[in-house]
Amino acid sequence: MKDLRTLFNHPKQSDPERDPHLYDWRRPFHGKDDAAYLNKLLKRRGRRSSTERISSGKARYNVFENLHKQRVFFTTTYSKSIKSHKEYIRDYMPQKNKPGISEEKEMFGVPPEDYLNNMVPLHFKWIISPESQNVELKLLAHTVIKHVEILTGYELYWRGVIHTDTGHHHLHIVVNGKDKNGKSVRFPKDMIKNTIREMTSNIITNMIGERTKEEIEAAKARLPFAKRWTEFDEQLKEMPEKIFIKNLQPSLIQRLQFLESIKLATKDNLSYSLNPDFEEVLKATGRYNLYLEEYLKSDLPLRLFEGGSITGKVDKVINFDRDESWNDAIIIRKDNERIYIPVYQLHKEHLEGKTVRIEHAAGGTNRNISNKDIKIIDNRSKSISIER
């Protein structure tokens, strides 16, 4: 057995390009103990996946997923603007002067004077939203930060706050771009995309226990009403243009009824027809949470920017620091439609009502549009690049 394990173990190699400030928090992929990893997966065999094959009624098994772990939504963005940093701390996090909010939210973390005295332009903004509402969010924030510090070796300046205005309580955390030892804070891409979310899921599971059978069933019951692309939609997409509800499972009928309520399907007696853009809208809403809201209230059709060149008037600015949004974006009104354009680190001042031109190959759900790609067109047909 010893010789067999040796076949899967490879010597760890150093990465000369790794930031010397970062603690070596993870081993390279080729350095993993594949035999132990395979054994771990085999132990999880037979746990049921969160999705089902709806058409046949047979469950699909996925050894990579543990249904009983607590689920959590995690997203992050960052900015290199000291002005944005100050406004985020001063106005957005405490929800100062926000309509419908009578009292400013209490913040926590390191002492405010310590944070403000060491504030630098670079800062990271996190949203953490557990599926369960039984989580002590303040304790969760402290625990997540502690684990991130262990992983990275940083001693972070951070502030947190709990927002309750959306009906689903969630955390906002801001992390300063310099730590207590004067090190520049950087987070590897894979850590942001996967590690922190998985780590937070494990922390919550340790705090309140695994998801119960009732909680799992409740989550499944909510799935037909999800404002994102789901397994139900994968099944509906493969069906004929007219979908007759006879012999359909109740969950699929619920999904069609919900799609009709958000104007993504139409009903004709005992059949439904899906809108041509239903897939685009659901996938865009899964990535940009305010997309569906704009789609429903628009007086003109709304579509996601697909890349290329476009000129039009800015109808609305959506900003991470100002709205309960997961991203920055602008909506351009052009001819007989509105175009939703996600922007990475939007320079937000004085854009609404301006005519702009955007030229960029990226589009769809790729968040590669930046300030330099947006040019304001003046009355003499000249353009000025927007730079931070």
Buried (B, 14 or more C-beta within 10 A) or exposed (E): EEEEEEEEBBEEEEEEEEEEBBEEBEEEEEEBBBBEEEEEEEEEEEBBBBBBEBEEEEEEEBBEBBBBBBBBBBBBBBBEBEEBBBBBBEBBBBBEEBEEBEEBBEBBBBEEEBBBEBBBBBBBBBBBBBBBEEBEBBEBBBBBBEBBBEBBBBEBBBBBBBBEBEEEBBBBBBBBBBBBEEBEBBBBEEBBEEBBBEBBBBBBBEBBEBBEEEBBEEBBEEBBBBBBBBBBBBBBEEBEEEBEBEEBBEBBBBBBBBBBEBEBBEBEEEBBBBBEBBBBBBBBBBBBBBBBBBBEEBEEEBBBBEBEEBBBBBBBBBBBBBBBBBBBBBBBBBEEEBBBBBBBBBBBEEBEEBBBBBEBEBBBEBBBBBBEBBBBBEEEEEBEEBEB
